[in-house]
Amino acid sequence: MTSSAHPPFKIGYARVSTIEQDEALQLDALQRACADRIFVDRASGSIQDRPGLTSALECARRGDSLVVWRLDRLGRSLRTSSTSCTTSKAAALP
């Protein structure tokens, strides 16, 4: 029987705040978490335009998981992080 459902996909997201910071620790953790695809941003958490996060959320399908090393990698506050993800996915999911 053929099913149109896809197996859950783990989408990794890493962010470093400055060019001097190294994302290696985050990437290692995401790889150990078996992320299928990893997106990276080099920007402050206060900056709203983060192409890596946007691409990660656009890649996500219903049932997929967004994996981060720490929640503060999504934004400066839980409210900001939650709003970013909710707003982005609301437009994408049927």
C-alpha positions, 0 to 999 in steps of 0.5 A: 500500500502506498501512502502519501504520508512522509516519515517525520523529519528532524530539521535542525536550526543553529544560530550564532550572534556574532561572526566571531562565534563558532557554531560547531558545538551546536552543529555537533549536537544537532548531528547527534540528535540525527537532524536530517537537515540543518540551517544556520544563521549568523545574527543577533537574536533580536534581529527579526530577519533570519533567513536560516530560520525562515528556510527551516520553517518553510522546509517543515511539513506537518509532523516534522520537528524543529530541533535546536541546541538551546531554546535561546537559539530561536530568539531572545525570549520564549515569547519571541521564539514562539511567535516567530514559529507560530506565525511562520507555520500558520501561513504554511500549513493547510 
